[in-house]
Amino acid sequence: MSDSPADIFQQLNELMKRLMEQGLKEQGDPNRPFAYGFKIVIHDAGTTETSVEGPAPAPEEPSSEGTLEPIAEMYTTDDDVTVAIDLPGIEKESIHLSLIDGTLTIIAGGNQLTSVEMPTVDGDSMQSRYKNGVLEIKFSRGKPIRID
């Protein structure tokens, strides 16, 4: 077993996945949108990025050593698309959303936190809810176009 940062993060990731699976079983509703984790981006001379999932701390200011980016999870049905993202400690009033050219961008406190490539959705149907540090954004897939 190595003590390299990548190996340590992999071990931490495995432990967190097991803990989250156990927590979801105890929660009882497997269909409820649930997002956890963050992506650690480590910059090494501007060329290397490492991504690891883990528990989601509050987003931090970017630094020269790296940044934290919350992970967004997407849930789709035939009629809807829902994106869930864990944003603990973020004030609801500081969250801004934009959907431009199929990309949903989440900004809080003037800093871009993350962006998600979306399938085709009706942008006017967007509904969002922020509760207990979890932001849920729901879109309708739009009405089918009938060809006569």
Phi, psi and chi 1 to 4 in degrees:
 res  aa     phi    psi   chi1   chi2   chi3   chi4
   1 MET       -  132.0 -172.7  178.8  -72.0      -
   2 SER   -97.6  154.8  171.7      -      -      -
   3 ASP  -100.7   18.7  -73.0  -23.7      -      -
   4 SER   -67.6  151.0   76.4      -      -      -
   5 PRO   -55.5  -39.5  -26.5   34.4      -      -
   6 ALA   -63.1  -41.6      -      -      -      -
   7 ASP   -67.2  -40.5  -69.3  -21.1      -      -
   8 ILE   -64.3  -43.2  -68.3  169.2      -      -
   9 PHE   -65.2  -36.6  -76.6  128.7      -      -
  10 GLN   -64.2  -42.3 -176.4   62.2   34.5      -
  11 GLN   -63.5  -43.7  -67.2  169.8   14.4      -
  12 LEU   -62.7  -40.8  179.4   60.6      -      -
  13 ASN   -61.3  -44.5 -172.6   35.0      -      -
  14 GLU   -61.6  -43.7  -65.0  -64.7  -36.7      -
  15 LEU   -62.3  -44.3  174.4   62.7      -      -
  16 MET   -65.6  -38.5  -70.2  -51.3  -59.2      -
  17 LYS   -61.2  -43.9  -78.1 -176.7  179.1  180.0
  18 ARG   -63.5  -42.5  -74.5 -164.8  -52.1  -91.7
  19 LEU   -64.5  -41.2  -70.7  171.9      -      -
  20 MET   -67.4  -40.6  -72.5  -63.7  145.4      -
  21 GLU   -61.5  -42.2  -72.1  171.2    0.9      -
  22 GLN   -64.0  -43.0  178.9 -177.8   -4.6      -
  23 GLY   -63.4  -38.9      -      -      -      -
  24 LEU   -66.4  -37.5  -73.4  173.4      -      -
  25 LYS   -63.8  -40.0  -73.1  178.7 -173.4  174.2
  26 GLU   -72.7  -26.6  -66.5  171.6    2.3      -
  27 GLN   -68.4  -37.8  179.7 -175.9    5.8      -
  28 GLY    96.0  -20.2      -      -      -      -
  29 ASP  -117.0   91.5 -174.6    2.3      -      -
  30 PRO   -70.2  -13.7   26.4  -33.0      -      -
  31 ASN   -90.3   -6.4  -63.3  -39.0      -      -
  32 ARG   -71.6  130.6 -179.1 -178.4  158.1  -76.7
  33 PRO   -58.5  136.7  -25.0   34.0      -      -
  34 PHE  -148.4  124.7  179.3   75.6      -      -
  35 ALA  -126.6  138.2      -      -      -      -
  36 TYR  -146.6  153.0   73.2   93.8      -      -
  37 GLY   113.0  177.7      -      -      -      -
  38 PHE  -156.2  164.1   60.6   96.0      -      -
  39 LYS  -111.8  128.0  177.3  169.4   48.3  171.9
  40 ILE   -96.2  122.9  -59.8  174.9      -      -
  41 VAL  -108.5  112.2 -179.0      -      -      -
  42 ILE  -102.2  122.4  -58.2  172.2      -      -
  43 HIS   -97.1  121.9  -58.3  -78.7      -      -
  44 ASP  -119.3   98.8 -179.9   20.4      -      -
  45 ALA    57.3   30.1      -      -      -      -
  46 GLY    72.6   14.8      -      -      -      -
  47 THR  -122.2  -24.0   58.2      -      -      -
  48 THR  -114.4  136.7  -55.7      -      -      -
  49 GLU  -126.6  136.8  -69.7 -170.1    1.5      -
  50 THR  -120.4  131.7  -57.5      -      -      -
  51 SER  -116.1  127.9  175.2      -      -      -
  52 VAL  -140.1  136.9  177.4      -      -      -
  53 GLU   -90.8  148.7  -66.0  179.8   17.0      -
  54 GLY  -169.2 -171.0      -      -      -      -
  55 PRO   -66.2  149.0   23.7  -32.1      -      -
  56 ALA   -93.4  106.8      -      -      -      -
  57 PRO   -82.8  173.1   31.7  -35.6      -      -
  58 ALA   -63.8  142.2      -      -      -      -
  59 PRO   -59.1  144.1  -22.5   31.5      -      -
  60 GLU  -115.8  163.6  -63.5  179.5    0.4      -
  61 GLU   -64.3  141.7  -67.8  -66.5  -41.3      -
  62 PRO   -61.4  144.5  -18.9   27.8      -      -
  63 SER  -131.4  173.9   71.0      -      -      -
  64 SER   -71.9  -17.2   60.3      -      -      -
  65 GLU   -84.4  -27.2  -64.0  175.4   -5.2      -
  66 GLY   161.4  178.0      -      -      -      -
  67 THR  -137.7  159.6   58.1      -      -      -
  68 LEU  -109.2  133.4  -64.6  178.4      -      -
  69 GLU  -129.1  119.4 -179.1  179.2  -48.6      -
  70 PRO   -63.5  151.1   12.8  -16.5      -      -
  71 ILE   -93.3  132.2  -67.3  176.6      -      -
  72 ALA  -102.7  134.1      -      -      -      -
  73 GLU  -110.7  139.9  -65.4 -166.8   32.1      -
  74 MET  -113.5  133.6 -173.7 -179.3  -50.9      -
  75 TYR  -121.3  129.5  -55.9   89.9      -      -
  76 THR  -122.9  147.0   60.5      -      -      -
  77 THR  -127.9 -177.3   66.5      -      -      -
  78 ASP   -64.8  -29.7  -70.7  -19.5      -      -
  79 ASP  -104.6  -26.8  -60.9  -35.9      -      -
  80 ASP  -132.9  160.5  -58.7  -48.9      -      -
  81 VAL  -130.1  125.6  176.1      -      -      -
  82 THR  -120.7  133.9  -58.4      -      -      -
  83 VAL  -113.1  130.2  175.0      -      -      -
  84 ALA  -120.1  135.0      -      -      -      -
  85 ILE  -142.2  134.7 -178.8  168.9      -      -
  86 ASP   -84.9  118.7 -162.9    9.3      -      -
  87 LEU  -130.2   64.1  -60.8  173.4      -      -
  88 PRO   -64.6  139.3   25.7  -33.6      -      -
  89 GLY    80.4   -0.2      -      -      -      -
  90 ILE   -88.6  134.7  -59.2  -67.7      -      -
  91 GLU   -75.2  133.7  -65.5  -66.7  -37.1      -
  92 LYS   -54.0  -39.8  177.9 -179.7  174.6 -179.4
  93 GLU   -67.7  -19.8  -66.3   75.9   26.3      -
  94 SER   -91.2   -2.5   73.7      -      -      -
  95 ILE   -88.0  128.8  -60.4  171.5      -      -
  96 HIS  -128.5  138.2  -60.1  -79.6      -      -
  97 LEU  -119.5  144.2  -53.1  170.5      -      -
  98 SER  -142.0  144.6   67.8      -      -      -
  99 LEU  -122.7  105.3  179.4   65.3      -      -
 100 ILE  -129.3  125.5  -60.1  172.0      -      -
 101 ASP    50.5   42.3  -66.2  -29.2      -      -
 102 GLY    79.0    9.7      -      -      -      -
 103 THR  -117.4  121.0  -59.4      -      -      -
 104 LEU   -88.0  123.3  174.4   66.6      -      -
 105 THR  -115.1  132.0  -57.6      -      -      -
 106 ILE  -110.1  122.9  -64.8  107.7      -      -
 107 ILE  -122.8  136.8  -61.6  170.7      -      -
 108 ALA  -137.7  132.2      -      -      -      -
 109 GLY    61.1   27.7      -      -      -      -
 110 GLY    84.3   -4.6      -      -      -      -
 111 ASN  -108.7  133.9  -64.6  -42.1      -      -
 112 GLN   -71.3  123.3  179.1  174.6  -30.2      -
 113 LEU   -89.0  -46.4  -61.2  178.4      -      -
 114 THR  -165.6  167.4 -167.4      -      -      -
 115 SER  -139.9  152.5   59.5      -      -      -
 116 VAL  -132.2  128.5 -179.9      -      -      -
 117 GLU   -75.4  122.6  -66.4  -63.6  -39.5      -
 118 MET  -102.4  149.3  -60.0  -70.1  -66.1      -
 119 PRO   -70.8  179.7   24.9  -31.5      -      -
 120 THR   -65.0  120.5  -57.3      -      -      -
 121 VAL  -136.2  164.1  -65.2      -      -      -
 122 ASP   -88.7  105.6  177.5    6.4      -      -
 123 GLY   -59.6  -31.0      -      -      -      -
 124 ASP   -71.4  -14.5  -66.4  -27.9      -      -
 125 SER   -89.7    2.0   70.5      -      -      -
 126 MET   -59.2  131.2 -177.4  177.6   80.3      -
 127 GLN  -129.8  136.5  -62.0  175.0  -22.8      -
 128 SER  -130.2  153.1   62.6      -      -      -
 129 ARG  -143.4  134.1 -178.7  176.0   83.2  161.0
 130 TYR  -124.7  113.4 -175.8   63.4      -      -
 131 LYS  -144.8  131.9 -175.5  175.3  178.8 -179.1
 132 ASN    54.1   38.2  -61.6  -35.0      -      -
 133 GLY    80.2    4.1      -      -      -      -
 134 VAL  -114.5  123.3  177.3      -      -      -
 135 LEU   -96.3  125.4  175.3   63.8      -      -
 136 GLU  -117.0  128.6  -67.7  179.4   23.7      -
 137 ILE  -122.8  123.2  -52.1  147.2      -      -
 138 LYS  -118.8  135.1 -175.1  175.1 -176.8  177.3
 139 PHE  -125.7  148.5  -65.8   91.5      -      -
 140 SER   -83.7  145.8  170.3      -      -      -
 141 ARG   -73.2   -7.8  -73.1 -159.6  176.7 -109.7
 142 GLY    95.9  166.4      -      -      -      -
 143 LYS   -87.7  137.8  -61.8  175.7 -175.4  171.1
 144 PRO   -66.8  147.3   18.2  -25.0      -      -
 145 ILE   -90.1  123.2  -61.5  171.1      -      -
 146 ARG   -89.1  130.8 -175.8  176.5  156.5 -174.2
 147 ILE  -109.8  123.2  -59.4  173.5      -      -
 148 ASP   -93.3      -  -68.1  -35.3      -      -
